[in-house]
Amino acid sequence: MRNFNRFASAAAAAILSAGVLAGCGSTGAAGSTTSAAATNKAAAKSSGEAVKIGIPDDATNGGRAIKLLEAAGFIEVDPAAGYTPETKDITKYLYNIEVVPAQANTLPSTLDDYGACVINGTYAIPQGLVPSKDALIVEKQDSGSAENPYVNVIVARSADKNNETYKKVVEAFQSQYVGDYIVAKYSEAFIPSFSAYDSSKQEDNTAEVDAYQSDKSGKTVVKVGVCGSSNDHWKAVQKVLDDENANIYIELVEFDAYNLPNEALNSGEIDLNSFQHKAYLDNEVKTQGYAIESIGDTLMAPLSLYSHKVSSLDDLKTLAGKKA
């Protein structure tokens, strides 16, 4: 874990529905030369080896990835598994692929080792991966459902859920100003998920926020645990707090893996965290016995399928080949 007394850059996770948004690109993560793609396809056909597809190894994001591969037509999944299927719930492989769970934060750097990888915005954005340009497929977004399990949240210890300082942090996050920054800064990679945001009033405030500096002197310091390196929207939160004379200073504490921020929050090492969606939080509370809970919605981030070997979903299916 690294403790930063500054603002880094967003954590999170997103909305899954039955469909997907299709896309391809000739550059970036999904892009490759035609000859390279052809070579890879020929090699796969001659060797008969399964094409490896990396997915996050945590229960909820892994489940989302499996559902995404199902929606893309690669596999069939036991419907009884619901939102969070595991590899054992895959009932049929329609193409010659091998689903390989791995730590989410390692997938971007090891993308070349796979035919493709399912990567979320927390780790895709720092690598310059843009869903609309680079992804083969993207989770379909549905921001209208309040019950959606993949909405990201701010989390506090249950004993502190009514803490007035923390409520002010949530209110600042759920402001039009922060929503404007999320939309302008991250494009389709992150989407505000709080009802107060009005997209018709969106303004580009990225230059103002990115240049903003705050002083913690005389302020109540609130330590917020995050993952990844895309958390610049917390600078927008800080500006809103400062403009309101809230006397609150947000100190980001960056963690290297998803399993750490909840443990740190539960033990009192940090005051809040903001890196996970509701389904992941529910699973952590159930399996680890943490006395923590959501105190406010923040944003949504889609999982996307990226590849350095092919430039479209159809090419990936050709590379893998249909199962007999």
C-alpha positions as CSV (number, residue, x, y, z in Angstrom):
1,M,0.0,0.0,0.0
2,R,1.1,3.5,-0.8
3,N,-0.1,6.5,1.2
4,F,-0.4,9.7,-1.0
5,N,-1.0,13.1,0.7
6,R,-2.1,14.3,-2.6
7,F,-4.7,13.5,-5.2
8,A,-4.2,10.6,-7.5
9,S,-6.6,9.4,-10.2
10,A,-10.7,6.6,-10.0
11,A,-11.6,3.3,-8.8
12,A,-14.6,1.4,-9.4
13,A,-16.8,-0.9,-11.3
14,A,-20.2,-0.8,-13.5
15,I,-23.5,-1.9,-15.0
16,L,-24.1,-5.2,-16.7
17,S,-27.2,-6.0,-18.7
18,A,-28.1,-8.7,-21.3
19,G,-26.5,-6.9,-24.3
20,V,-23.2,-5.5,-25.2
21,L,-21.9,-2.5,-27.2
22,A,-19.8,-3.7,-30.1
23,G,-16.7,-1.8,-31.2
24,C,-13.2,-2.2,-32.7
25,G,-10.2,-0.2,-33.3
26,S,-7.1,-0.2,-35.4
27,T,-4.8,1.3,-32.8
28,G,-4.3,1.1,-29.1
29,A,-5.1,-2.1,-27.1
30,A,-7.4,-3.8,-29.6
31,G,-5.5,-2.6,-32.7
32,S,-2.9,-4.7,-34.6
33,T,-1.8,-5.0,-38.1
34,T,-3.7,-7.2,-40.5
35,S,-0.7,-9.4,-41.1
36,A,-0.2,-9.9,-37.3
37,A,-3.8,-10.9,-36.8
38,A,-3.7,-13.2,-39.8
39,T,-0.5,-14.9,-38.4
40,N,-2.1,-15.4,-35.0
41,K,-5.3,-16.9,-36.5
42,A,-3.2,-19.2,-38.7
43,A,-1.2,-20.3,-35.7
44,A,-4.2,-21.0,-33.6
45,K,-5.8,-23.1,-36.3
46,S,-2.7,-25.1,-37.0
47,S,-2.0,-25.8,-33.3
48,G,-5.6,-26.3,-32.1
49,E,-4.7,-24.6,-28.8
50,A,-7.5,-22.8,-26.9
51,V,-7.3,-19.0,-27.0
52,K,-6.8,-17.8,-23.5
53,I,-9.1,-15.0,-22.3
54,G,-8.1,-13.3,-19.0
55,I,-10.7,-12.2,-16.5
56,P,-10.5,-10.6,-13.0
57,D,-10.2,-13.3,-10.3
58,D,-12.4,-11.6,-7.7
59,A,-16.0,-13.0,-7.3
60,T,-18.1,-10.1,-8.6
61,N,-15.9,-8.7,-11.4
62,G,-15.0,-12.2,-12.5
63,G,-18.8,-12.9,-12.7
64,R,-19.3,-9.8,-14.7
65,A,-16.6,-10.9,-17.1
66,I,-18.2,-14.3,-17.5
67,K,-21.5,-12.7,-18.2
68,L,-19.9,-10.4,-20.8
69,L,-18.3,-13.4,-22.6
70,E,-21.7,-15.1,-22.5
71,A,-23.4,-12.0,-24.0
72,A,-20.7,-11.9,-26.7
73,G,-21.5,-15.5,-27.7
74,F,-18.4,-17.3,-26.5
75,I,-20.0,-19.4,-23.8
76,E,-23.2,-20.5,-22.2
77,V,-23.7,-20.0,-18.4
78,D,-26.0,-21.6,-15.9
79,P,-28.8,-19.0,-15.3
80,A,-29.1,-20.1,-11.7
81,A,-25.7,-18.4,-11.1
82,G,-27.3,-15.0,-11.4
83,Y,-25.1,-11.9,-11.5
84,T,-21.9,-13.6,-10.2
85,P,-21.2,-16.9,-12.0
86,E,-17.9,-18.6,-11.6
87,T,-16.0,-20.6,-14.2
88,K,-17.7,-23.8,-12.8
89,D,-21.0,-22.3,-13.9
90,I,-20.0,-22.2,-17.6
91,T,-22.1,-25.0,-19.1
92,K,-20.9,-24.9,-22.7
93,Y,-17.9,-23.4,-24.6
94,L,-19.1,-22.3,-28.1
95,Y,-15.6,-21.4,-29.2
96,N,-12.2,-22.9,-28.4
97,I,-11.3,-20.6,-25.6
98,E,-9.9,-21.0,-22.0
99,V,-11.2,-18.6,-19.4
100,V,-8.3,-17.7,-17.1
101,P,-8.9,-15.8,-13.8
102,A,-6.1,-13.5,-12.8
103,Q,-5.6,-10.5,-10.5
104,A,-7.4,-7.6,-12.1
105,N,-4.5,-5.2,-11.8
106,T,-2.1,-7.5,-13.7
107,L,-4.3,-7.9,-16.8
108,P,-3.3,-4.7,-18.7
109,S,0.4,-5.4,-18.3
110,T,0.0,-9.0,-19.3
111,L,-2.4,-8.5,-22.2
112,D,0.1,-9.8,-24.7
113,D,0.0,-13.2,-22.9
114,Y,-3.7,-13.6,-23.8
115,G,-5.8,-13.7,-26.9
116,A,-7.9,-11.0,-25.0
117,C,-8.6,-9.8,-21.5
118,V,-11.6,-8.3,-19.7
119,I,-10.4,-5.2,-18.0
120,N,-12.3,-2.5,-16.0
121,G,-11.8,1.2,-16.2
122,T,-9.8,1.4,-13.0
123,Y,-6.9,-0.3,-14.7
124,A,-7.7,0.3,-18.4
125,I,-7.6,4.1,-18.2
126,P,-4.1,4.5,-16.9
127,Q,-2.9,2.3,-19.8
128,G,-4.6,4.6,-22.3
129,L,-7.3,2.1,-23.2
130,V,-10.5,3.8,-24.3
131,P,-13.6,1.5,-24.6
132,S,-15.1,3.2,-27.7
133,K,-11.8,3.1,-29.6
134,D,-9.9,0.0,-28.3
135,A,-12.4,-2.5,-26.9
136,L,-13.8,-5.4,-28.8
137,I,-16.9,-5.4,-26.7
138,V,-18.1,-3.2,-23.8
139,E,-20.7,-3.8,-21.1
140,K,-24.0,-2.2,-21.9
141,Q,-24.7,0.7,-19.5
142,D,-28.0,1.3,-17.8
143,S,-27.7,4.1,-15.3
144,G,-31.4,4.3,-14.6
145,S,-31.7,1.4,-12.2
146,A,-31.2,2.3,-8.5
147,E,-31.0,-1.4,-7.7
148,N,-28.1,-2.1,-10.1
149,P,-25.5,-4.1,-8.2
150,Y,-22.6,-2.6,-10.2
151,V,-23.0,1.1,-9.1
152,N,-19.8,2.3,-7.3
153,V,-20.2,3.6,-3.8
154,I,-18.6,5.5,-0.9
155,V,-18.3,3.2,2.1
156,A,-17.9,3.9,5.8
157,R,-17.8,1.9,8.9
158,S,-21.4,1.0,10.0
159,A,-20.8,2.9,13.3
160,D,-20.0,6.0,11.3
161,K,-22.7,5.9,8.7
162,N,-24.4,9.0,10.1
163,N,-21.1,11.0,10.6
164,E,-21.9,14.6,9.5
165,T,-18.4,15.1,8.0
166,Y,-18.7,12.0,5.9
167,K,-22.2,13.1,4.8
168,K,-20.7,16.4,3.5
169,V,-18.1,14.4,1.5
170,V,-20.9,12.4,-0.1
171,E,-22.9,15.5,-0.9
172,A,-19.9,17.1,-2.5
173,F,-19.2,14.1,-4.6
174,Q,-22.9,13.9,-5.7
175,S,-22.8,17.5,-7.1
176,Q,-23.2,18.7,-10.6
177,Y,-19.6,20.0,-10.6
178,V,-18.1,16.6,-9.9
179,G,-20.4,14.9,-12.4
180,D,-19.3,17.4,-15.0
181,Y,-15.7,16.6,-14.4
182,I,-16.3,12.8,-14.5
183,V,-18.0,13.1,-17.9
184,A,-15.5,15.5,-19.4
185,K,-12.4,13.8,-18.0
186,Y,-13.2,10.1,-18.5
187,S,-15.6,10.2,-21.4
188,E,-17.5,6.9,-21.6
189,A,-15.2,5.1,-19.3
190,F,-16.9,6.5,-16.2
191,I,-20.5,7.7,-15.8
192,P,-22.0,9.6,-12.8
193,S,-24.6,7.4,-11.0
194,F,-26.2,9.9,-8.7
195,S,-29.6,11.4,-9.4
196,A,-28.5,15.0,-8.8
197,Y,-26.4,15.0,-12.0
198,D,-28.1,16.6,-15.1
199,S,-26.2,15.7,-18.3
200,S,-28.0,18.5,-20.2
201,K,-26.2,21.0,-18.1
202,Q,-22.7,19.5,-18.5
203,E,-19.8,21.8,-18.7
204,D,-16.1,21.0,-19.2
205,N,-14.3,22.0,-16.0
206,T,-11.3,19.7,-16.4
207,A,-8.7,22.5,-16.8
208,E,-9.9,24.2,-13.6
209,V,-10.0,21.0,-11.6
210,D,-6.7,19.7,-12.8
211,A,-5.0,22.9,-11.8
212,Y,-6.7,23.1,-8.4
213,Q,-4.6,23.0,-5.3
214,S,-5.9,22.8,-1.7
215,D,-4.4,23.4,1.7
216,K,-5.2,21.1,4.6
217,S,-4.2,23.5,7.3
218,G,-6.9,23.8,9.9
219,K,-9.2,21.3,8.2
220,T,-10.6,17.9,9.3
221,V,-8.6,15.3,7.3
222,V,-10.7,12.5,5.9
223,K,-8.6,9.5,4.6
224,V,-10.3,7.9,1.6
225,G,-9.0,4.5,0.3
226,V,-8.9,4.1,-3.5
227,C,-7.5,1.7,-6.1
228,G,-5.9,2.3,-9.4
229,S,-4.5,5.6,-10.7
230,S,-7.6,7.3,-12.1
231,N,-8.9,9.3,-9.1
232,D,-8.6,12.9,-10.2
233,H,-12.3,13.5,-9.7
234,W,-11.5,13.7,-6.0
235,K,-9.9,17.0,-6.7
236,A,-13.3,18.2,-8.0
237,V,-14.8,16.9,-4.7
238,Q,-12.2,18.9,-2.8
239,K,-12.9,22.1,-4.7
240,V,-16.6,21.7,-3.9
241,L,-15.8,21.3,-0.2
242,D,-13.5,24.3,-0.3
243,D,-16.1,26.5,-2.1
244,E,-18.6,25.5,0.6
245,N,-16.1,26.3,3.4
246,A,-16.6,22.8,4.7
247,N,-13.1,22.7,6.3
248,I,-12.6,19.2,5.2
249,Y,-9.5,17.9,3.5
250,I,-9.6,14.7,1.4
251,E,-6.4,12.6,1.7
252,L,-6.3,9.7,-0.7
253,V,-4.8,6.5,0.3
254,E,-4.0,4.3,-2.7
255,F,-4.1,0.5,-2.5
256,D,-2.6,-1.9,-4.9
257,A,-5.3,-4.6,-4.8
258,Y,-9.0,-4.8,-4.3
259,N,-8.9,-6.9,-1.2
260,L,-7.1,-4.3,0.9
261,P,-9.3,-1.1,1.2
262,N,-12.2,-2.8,3.0
263,E,-9.9,-4.4,5.5
264,A,-8.2,-1.1,6.1
265,L,-11.6,0.7,6.6
266,N,-12.9,-2.0,8.9
267,S,-9.8,-1.8,11.1
268,G,-9.9,2.1,11.2
269,E,-6.8,2.7,9.2
270,I,-8.8,4.9,6.8
271,D,-12.1,6.8,7.3
272,L,-13.9,6.0,4.0
273,N,-13.2,4.1,0.8
274,S,-14.4,4.5,-2.8
275,F,-13.3,1.8,-5.2
276,Q,-16.0,-0.8,-5.4
277,H,-19.5,-1.5,-6.6
278,K,-22.4,-2.7,-4.4
279,A,-22.1,-6.4,-5.4
280,Y,-18.4,-6.5,-4.4
281,L,-19.2,-4.8,-1.1
282,D,-22.0,-7.1,-0.3
283,N,-19.8,-10.1,-1.0
284,E,-17.0,-8.7,1.2
285,V,-19.3,-8.1,4.1
286,K,-20.8,-11.6,3.8
287,T,-17.5,-13.5,3.5
288,Q,-15.2,-11.3,5.7
289,G,-17.7,-10.2,8.3
290,Y,-16.8,-6.5,7.9
291,A,-19.0,-3.9,9.7
292,I,-19.0,-1.5,6.8
293,E,-21.7,-0.2,4.5
294,S,-22.5,2.1,1.6
295,I,-23.3,5.8,2.4
296,G,-23.7,7.1,-1.2
297,D,-23.5,6.2,-4.9
298,T,-20.7,7.6,-7.0
299,L,-20.1,6.4,-10.6
300,M,-20.3,3.5,-12.9
301,A,-17.5,2.0,-15.0
302,P,-17.9,-0.7,-17.7
303,L,-15.8,-3.8,-18.1
304,S,-14.4,-4.1,-21.6
305,L,-12.7,-6.8,-23.7
306,Y,-9.4,-5.8,-25.1
307,S,-6.8,-7.5,-27.3
308,H,-3.4,-6.9,-28.8
309,K,-3.8,-9.8,-31.2
310,V,-7.0,-9.0,-33.1
311,S,-9.0,-5.9,-33.9
312,S,-12.6,-7.0,-33.7
313,L,-14.8,-9.5,-32.0
314,D,-15.3,-11.5,-35.2
315,D,-11.5,-11.8,-35.6
316,L,-11.3,-13.1,-32.0
317,K,-13.9,-15.7,-32.8
318,T,-12.1,-16.7,-36.0
319,L,-8.8,-16.9,-34.0
320,A,-10.4,-19.3,-31.5
321,G,-12.6,-21.3,-33.9
322,K,-15.9,-22.8,-33.1
323,K,-16.1,-25.9,-30.9
324,A,-17.2,-29.0,-32.6
